[in-house]
Amino acid sequence: MAKSRNEDVSLDMTPMIDVVFQLIIFFVVTLKMSDDKDSTIKLADGKNGIVLTQEELPPSQLTIDVAASGRVSMSNITMSDAMIVDAVKKRVNAYGTDFPCMIRADKTTPHKHVAKVMNLCAAAGMWKVSFVAIQEHKANK
Amino acid sequence: MARKQYDNPKAEMTPMIDVVFQLMIFFIVTIKQEDIFSKLNANRPAPNASSAQSEENDTQIKIDIGPRGVVFNGRGMSFKMLDDNIKKLAASSTKSTVLVRCTLDSPHGFLVHVLDICNKYKMYNLSIFSM
């Protein structure tokens, strides 16, 4: 009898395939291709700042990256001074000065580069800026 | 004949399951957790510093940041000491304005550290000057 059962092995695959597809869909959806920022930037620690969640950021937000070399970029596209002023001015015209204007600068960036970006923002009318820091390290090096 | 094929649906599952497992392993391996970010708000007063300097009053706290560290009340100090000093000042009032003055060659990390300390003690009136 045991022999007969072994020969007639018809395992029901459907639940397993269902689960596996669910897992795949979960990972596809949660996967973020995050090359829209300068990945060379190592942020400083800021444990006491306001927690920043990507989901809660309004679409009006503007993030300016400043690398240690002084390269200023937005969405990983190198920007000239005039382009920065232009971009900030457009936001100021559309949303007033209440949108979050965030500067992601490397911790070793000399202040002159950050000061330049802040001055450009101020020239465009945006004098409230925020600096992005790391609240909690999660990404393994 | 078509009827017979339909009656006996013995689809080969093995390749599909292979592919699906490959995909799953790929996505499990490529997924990586993001750091949790925080933001530190600050004001950048208008570039003409003269107007800001003229309206000085005694509730302003001045912190200078140089290439090697911070200077507070004319004394160079560690971030730990600055933390203690800000704590004392915040105990009396958190409304006072903190003027953070950075030299052009100071690293951005120091500025973030100082802003972080001010945020810790709920001093949110922060202005950044460059010199």
Interface residues (C-beta under 8 A of the other chain):
Chain A: M13 I17 V20 F21 L23 I24 F27 V28 T30 L31 K32 S34 L43 A44 D45 G46 K47 N48 G49 I50 V51 L52 V66 P100 M102 A105 D106 K107 T108 T109 P110 H111 K112 V114 A115 M118 N119 C121 A122 A123 W127 K128 V129 S130 F131 V132 A133 I134 Q135 E136 H137 K138 A139 N140
Chain B: M13 M16 I17 V20 F21 L23 M24 F27 I28 T30 I31 K32 Q33 E34 D35 I36 F37 S38 K39 L40 N41 A42 N43 R44 P45 A46 P47 I65 C102 T103 L104 D105 S106 P107 H108 G109 L111 V112 H113 L115 D116 I117 N119 K120 I128 S130
